[in-house]
Amino acid sequence: MTGDSAGGETAKRAAGNPHPESTARTGLGQGPGRLLVMLYGVFTVAAASRSVYQLIAQYQEAPLAYILSAVSAAVYAFITVSLVRGGEGARKAAFVCCALELLGVLTVGTWTLADPSAFPDQTVWSDYGMGYLFIPVFLPVTGLMWLRRSRRG
Amino acid sequence: MIDALTVALGVTALLLAAWCGFAAYRDQPTKDWHFIGMAVVALLAMVQLVIGVVRLAGGADPRQGVAIFVAYLIGSAFAVPIAAFMSLTERTRWGSATVSAAAVVLAVLEVRLYDIWGGVGG
């Protein structure tokens, strides 16, 4: 692993940088964060295009499912932007959103299993994200771990 | 859709995923050869996009709707190029892991495209 050298590199840059904040800004979307940015980007596009299409074309069929898809798209989009933007404020905001996302997946996942009749159509978070290889469950957990690790100070 | 092309894309995408996944496992960034591999897969996806649009213009009718079909075509055309740029600016194993993940996403998109077009005989 490159953990030590990366830490040293950051320290060196911070020492020669009058604005330590600007080094912190680049950290969230690098290293393992790069992979997270990609996955969150994919899920933003997937959830957003799905909900836009469904809200326009077939809103009456399953309004609850489609609105939840739209909400999840917004959460994914916000986390993606936060990861790219970096900085302590963005890190905190992304942390809250990842927790929200995890809560959403667990709630909607349980809800779809407990009361399938409320969901005539699928959402990204239905059955804990089974239709998406369960990535919707793993993603917020990984995100929270990464955001915790990249905390500064 | 031309089934052979969809299958070829799915298989090459998985190969690319395995190759870049191996690079990530060995703690290596993406190299020139990886980018050539990405270019091949991306080119196939572009060809698929063009053929798909031409077939639509020729009056073909995907079973699950034109809008969804086009959305998936565009998504599959851009997945690998975007990941390639992301790995260009991330010269660590995580750049390789990013490309690997994007290639898996592309393979999944191909399976979905196959369904959307209408299964066999497209």
Contacts between the chains, C-beta under 8 A, distances in Angstrom:
chain1	res1	chain2	res2	distance
A	1	B	27	7.8
A	2	B	27	7.8
A	2	B	92	6.5
A	30	B	90	6.4
A	30	B	94	7.8
A	31	B	90	7.5
A	31	B	92	6.2
A	31	B	94	5.1
A	32	B	94	5.4
A	32	B	97	7.9
A	33	B	94	7.8
A	34	B	86	6.0
A	34	B	87	7.8
A	34	B	90	4.4
A	34	B	94	4.9
A	34	B	95	6.4
A	34	B	97	8.0
A	34	B	98	5.2
A	35	B	94	5.5
A	35	B	97	5.0
A	35	B	98	5.0
A	35	B	101	6.1
A	37	B	86	7.2
A	38	B	82	7.9
A	38	B	83	6.2
A	38	B	86	6.1
A	38	B	98	4.8
A	38	B	101	5.9
A	38	B	102	6.1
A	39	B	101	6.3
A	41	B	82	7.7
A	42	B	79	7.7
A	42	B	102	7.7
A	42	B	105	5.5
A	45	B	75	6.6
A	49	B	71	5.3
A	49	B	75	7.9
A	53	B	67	6.0
A	53	B	68	6.7
A	53	B	71	7.2
A	57	B	65	7.9
A	57	B	67	7.4
A	133	B	108	7.8
